[in-house]
Amino acid sequence: MIQYLISHLYWFWLAIVVISTVIEALTFALTTIWAALAALLMVFISFTPIPFVWQLIIFLIITIALILFTRPFAIKKLKVGKEVTNVAAIVGQEVIVVDEISKFKKGSVKSSGGILWTAALENPDDQLIASSQICTVISVEGNTVKVAIKK
């Protein structure tokens, strides 16, 4: 059995390719895809008379080299985890108060795009922001924007 496995190592490396690809498809963390690529290279190397231990060492070296040298470039190009949504884009914008906002009551504000947002006071010392007043969005917490009076 072991002799058969050693003489057909390409099946082992193909299994590593499939397993690594499935894990990457489930996580999309850009980590196991490099092992899948290295294992794909190892399928071809397995047809040479190189012992299995050396094949494992070569596999590890290729995987580590791919992670170190290509992962940062791939993350930068694919913009993984850097998707800016309209929620993140509103921070720092000026908005107009539609419904007054007080220390104990949330109100609403309208952004330049005409979108209404639930709003709360950023600074608890502010007592009231009246309707039609211009404010600046300081942060976003859930579906509520925290605003401060424009100075």
N, C-alpha and C positions, 0 to 999 in steps of 0.2 A: 504494500500500500504506500509506504513512504517512498519507495523507489519510483512508483508511478507519479506521485505528487511532485517529486524533484524533477522528473523528466517532463512534466507538464506544468511548469511554474507559470506559464502565461495565463492559466485559469485563475491562479491566485491573484496575479496582478490585475486581471480584468475584474475580479470581485472587488478589489480595493478601489478601482475606478468607479464602479457602480455604487458602492457603499458611500464613498466620499462625495460623489455627485448628488446622491439622494440627501445626505446630510446638509450639503450646501444649499440645495433647493429648499429645504425646510427652514434653514436659518438665515440664509443670505448674509452671512457675516464675512465673506471673502477670506475664509481660512482653509476650509477643507478642499476647496477647488484646486488649490495648489498641490495638495497631495494627490488629487485625481489626475492632474496633468503629469506629475512625476510618475505615478503608477502607469499611466499610458505609455510613457517612455520606457518604463521597465518591461512592458509587454514585449517590446522589440529586443531589449537587452537580454531577456530571459531565453532567447533562442541561441545565445552564445554560451560557451562552456564556463562562464563565470559562476563560482559557487554561490549558493543562496545567501550565505552570510554577507558576502561582498555585495550582492544585489541589494540587500537591506541597507547596507551602509551607503551605497550609491543613491538609493531611494531617499534616505534621510537627508543626505547632502543636497540633492536636487530640490527637495521640498523646502528645506530651510533657506536655500538660496532664492527660490521663487518667492517665498514669504518676505524675506528681507528686501529684495530688490524690486519686486514688481507689485506687491500689495499696496504700498503707499501711492504709487502712480495710479493703480486701478481705482483706489478709493477716491482719489482726487478727480479723476476723469468721470467716474460713475456718480460722483456726488452722493455717496452713501451716507445717510443720516443727516444730510444738510438741506432737506427739503423745506423751503420757506413757505409757510402757509399765510393766508390773509390775517390770521390771528397774530403771528409773529411780526408781520409787516406793519401792524397798526401801532406798535410801541413807538413812542416819540412823536406821533402825529397829533395835530391839533384837531379837536372835535368840538361840536357845539352841543350844549346841554338841551335836551328836548323836555325831559321831566326833571324837576329839581332833585338834587341829591343832598341828603342830610346825613348827620352822624348815625342816625338810627333807621334810615330808609334808603334803599337803593333807588336810583333813578335810571334814566336812559340818555344816551348820547348818540349823535349821528356823525359818522365819519365823512370824509370828503367824497367817498364813493356812494354815499346815500344809504349806507348800511346802519341799522339801529343796533346798538349794543347796550346790554345791561351794565350799569356803571355804579361804582362805589367810591367813596373817598379814599385816597391814598394816605392822607395825613389825618389822623383822628382828631387833631386840634381844630381843623376846619369845621365850622358849624353847619354851613349851608352853601351850596352852589346853586344859584338861581337859574331858571330857564333862560335860554338865549345867551348864556355866558360861554366864552371860549375857554376850553381846558386843554391840557396836554395829557395824553395817555402815558402813564408811568410803567405799568405792567399789566399782564393778563393772568388771571387766576381762574381756571376753568372756563366758564362762559361769561365771566364778569371782567370788565376792564377797570383798573384802578386809575383814577384821574386826579389831577391837581390843578389848581387855579393857575392860569397862565399869568406870569409876572412880567 
